[in-house]
């Protein structure tokens, strides 16, 4: 290769090397300006240890109550979107998921000691990116000195459907009184149950409460449910394993406690009722009991007869 050609090749290599160095230097400069992104931690959850709240395993008498408080925090700007409660009672377990949207979250719960020998209450939260907190738990043991409580028995209650002129459609567990629509309007805070015949959702003979989703056409007029300012909610669970004999022979609250449920998982309506069916019920205020269907007269002008056994907390 002659001298001129060699000089050209060396010059080309030098230019390429210089451009490469400039490019690499520029990339390095850009990277040095980019701040490293913070890796967020999982959400934090804990029991509150403030006065009045229980935060350690404990032994309780049947029917005793404790108050707990859960406190949770998200790390960074992510919101907490999911709160889970899992309750294990001897051999049974239920899991309740609640949607939330908070950076910080607190939750208070009053727990009434049930019939199970051991209850484990567990909680966790999750943020919108799927990061999950640790699982925190509280164990509640049944005190061996526990005894069952007394019950109230109402052997016959007749409730009329929405177009029945003989019997009222509304019932108070507090006063054990049947009210017609006008009377119920004046005593909204006392009404826990109501009966109607459902032609819209084909649920037929239905017991629910003022807080359930009931079509405005069922109870009409100026005292209709649409205009109530206070609507108590009662929830129900059908107890297919219970017989009429079980109900009739119950003398204390053991049968109620054995077949009760967490308020949030119950149904807002007991539908398509028929004789001999037995339902558990729980009110917002914590009244627990069972009702048995005695007889049903079909249609919106008909009636239903039930019997009730509930805890006597007086």
RAWOGI-V506298 format. One record per residue. RES is the residue in one small letter. PHI is phi in degrees with one decimal (NA if undefined). D_CENTER is the distance of its C-alpha to the mean C-alpha in whole Angstrom. Layout:
[[RES	PHI	D_CENTER] [RES	PHI	D_CENTER]]
This chain:
[[x	NA	88] [x	-77.2	90] [x	-62.2	89] [x	-67.3	88] [x	-66.0	86] [x	-61.4	84] [x	-63.0	84] [x	-67.4	82] [x	-63.9	79] [x	-62.9	79] [x	-65.0	78] [x	-64.9	76] [x	-64.1	74] [x	-63.9	74] [x	-63.5	72] [x	-63.2	70] [x	-63.2	69] [x	-63.9	69] [x	-62.0	66] [x	-61.8	64] [x	-65.6	64] [x	-63.1	63] [x	-64.0	60] [x	-64.0	59] [x	-63.8	59] [x	-65.0	58] [x	-60.4	55] [x	-62.6	55] [x	-65.8	55] [x	-63.3	52] [x	-61.7	50] [x	-69.7	51] [x	-87.8	49] [x	-81.4	46] [x	-76.6	44] [x	-63.1	42] [x	-73.6	38] [x	-74.7	36] [x	-91.3	33] [x	-74.9	30] [x	-86.2	28] [x	-64.8	25] [x	-59.6	22] [x	-105.8	22] [x	-141.9	19] [x	-160.1	20] [x	-79.5	19] [x	-72.0	21] [x	-104.2	24] [x	-67.1	25] [x	-59.6	26] [x	100.0	23] [x	-108.0	21] [x	-91.2	21] [x	-136.3	21] [x	-127.1	23] [x	-53.8	23] [x	-150.7	24] [x	-107.5	25] [x	-133.5	23] [x	-75.4	24] [x	-56.0	22] [x	89.1	20] [x	-69.1	21] [x	-123.4	18] [x	-132.3	18] [x	-119.3	17] [x	-119.5	16] [x	-133.9	16] [x	-104.0	15] [x	-123.2	18] [x	-135.3	18] [x	-138.8	21] [x	-86.3	22] [x	-97.2	26] [x	82.0	28] [x	-91.0	27] [x	-74.0	24] [x	-85.8	21] [x	-77.6	18] [x	-122.9	16] [x	-146.5	13] [x	-126.4	11] [x	-117.2	10] [x	-119.8	9] [x	-120.7	11] [x	-121.7	12] [x	-109.1	15] [x	-125.0	17] [x	52.7	20] [x	-102.8	21] [x	-107.2	17] [x	-147.3	14] [x	-130.5	11] [x	-127.7	10] [x	-120.1	6] [x	-102.1	8] [x	-126.7	7] [x	-79.9	10] [x	-136.1	13] [x	-155.7	16] [x	-143.1	18] [x	-75.4	21] [x	-122.4	20] [x	-142.8	16] [x	-130.9	15] [x	-144.7	12] [x	-111.3	13] [x	-142.9	11] [x	-92.9	13] [x	-108.8	13] [x	-101.0	15] [x	-66.8	18] [x	-90.5	17] [x	-79.6	20] [x	-62.6	20] [x	-65.6	23] [x	-134.0	21] [x	-121.3	18] [x	-120.4	17] [x	-105.9	14] [x	-122.5	14] [x	-142.5	13] [x	-152.4	15] [x	-124.8	15] [x	-137.5	17] [x	-95.3	20] [x	-70.1	21] [x	-98.1	24] [x	85.7	22] [x	-73.6	23] [x	-111.0	20] [x	-74.2	20] [x	-67.4	21] [x	-94.0	19] [x	-109.8	19] [x	-139.1	18] [x	-135.9	18] [x	-103.1	20] [x	-119.2	20] [x	-98.5	23] [x	-80.6	24] [x	-67.2	27] [x	-65.8	30] [x	-84.8	31] [x	-67.4	28] [x	-130.9	28] [x	-77.6	26] [x	-96.7	26] [x	-76.5	27] [x	-130.4	26] [x	-102.6	27] [x	-118.1	28] [x	-112.1	29] [x	-74.1	31] [x	-154.2	31] [x	-131.2	29] [x	-108.2	31] [x	-119.6	29] [x	-88.5	31] [x	-70.1	29] [x	-60.3	30] [x	-109.1	33] [x	-88.2	34] [x	-94.0	37] [x	-93.2	37] [x	-120.3	33] [x	-70.9	31] [x	-99.7	27] [x	-118.8	25] [x	-138.1	24] [x	-109.4	24] [x	-71.9	22] [x	-72.4	24] [x	-106.4	27] [x	50.8	27] [x	-127.4	29] [x	-92.6	29] [x	-121.5	29] [x	-81.0	31] [x	-62.6	30] [x	-65.0	32] [x	-67.7	31] [x	-63.6	27] [x	-56.5	28] [x	-78.6	30] [x	-131.8	27] [x	-57.0	24] [x	-68.2	22] [x	-95.8	23] [x	-87.3	22] [x	-114.2	19] [x	-131.8	20] [x	-150.3	22] [x	-124.7	24] [x	-152.9	25] [x	-100.8	27] [x	-92.4	26] [x	-96.5	28] [x	-87.3	27] [x	-95.9	24] [x	55.0	26] [x	-89.6	23] [x	53.3	26] [x	-72.0	26] [x	-132.4	22] [x	-108.9	20] [x	-144.1	17] [x	-142.3	17] [x	-58.2	18] [x	-82.2	15] [x	-78.6	15] [x	-83.1	17] [x	-121.8	20] [x	-58.7	23] [x	-58.4	26] [x	-73.4	29] [x	-73.0	27] [x	-116.6	28] [x	-100.5	30] [x	89.4	32] [x	-68.5	32] [x	-106.4	30] [x	-65.8	28] [x	-59.5	24] [x	-59.4	24] [x	-104.0	26] [x	-70.3	24] [x	-94.0	23] [x	-132.2	20] [x	-125.3	18] [x	-64.7	16] [x	-115.9	13] [x	-121.6	13] [x	-117.2	11] [x	-135.2	13] [x	-138.4	14] [x	-72.7	17] [x	-105.6	19] [x	-67.6	22] [x	-83.2	23] [x	-90.8	24] [x	-106.1	28] [x	-58.9	29] [x	-63.9	31] [x	-57.3	28] [x	-63.1	27] [x	-64.5	30] [x	-87.3	31] [x	-68.9	28] [x	-115.7	30] [x	-141.6	27] [x	-88.6	23] [x	-63.6	24] [x	-68.0	23] [x	-63.6	20] [x	-66.4	18] [x	-71.9	19] [x	-126.9	17] [x	-86.0	14] [x	-155.3	11] [x	-68.6	7] [x	-50.1	6] [x	-68.3	3] [x	-98.8	5] [x	-75.2	8] [x	-89.2	11] [x	-81.5	12] [x	-139.2	15] [x	-102.8	18] [x	-106.6	20] [x	49.5	24] [x	-69.2	24] [x	-145.2	27] [x	-53.8	29] [x	79.8	28] [x	-73.2	25] [x	-128.4	22] [x	-123.4	19] [x	-87.2	16] [x	-138.9	15] [x	-139.3	12] [x	-93.2	13] [x	-57.0	11] [x	-84.1	14] [x	98.2	14] [x	-71.9	16] [x	-120.8	16] [x	-172.9	19] [x	-132.5	20] [x	-128.0	22] [x	-118.1	25] [x	-82.3	26] [x	-91.8	30] [x	-158.1	32] [x	-136.4	31] [x	-106.7	33] [x	-66.1	33] [x	79.0	33] [x	-72.1	32] [x	-103.3	34] [x	-87.4	33] [x	-154.6	31] [x	-132.7	29] [x	-119.0	30] [x	-132.5	27] [x	-119.9	27] [x	-127.5	24] [x	-127.1	24] [x	-141.5	22] [x	-61.1	22] [x	-98.5	25] [x	-99.6	24] [x	-74.2	27]]
